[in-house]
Amino acid sequence: MPRAAATLERGVHQRKPVSPRAITKRWISEVPS
């Protein structure tokens, strides 16, 4: 989850819209289930 949080923060700092769906996708792909 840390990377997803970092992505969220980076998007906020850059004032770019960060789609929750994209973050979820990235988080799911990074965490082996």
Beta strands, then each sheet from edge to edge (+ up, - down):
end
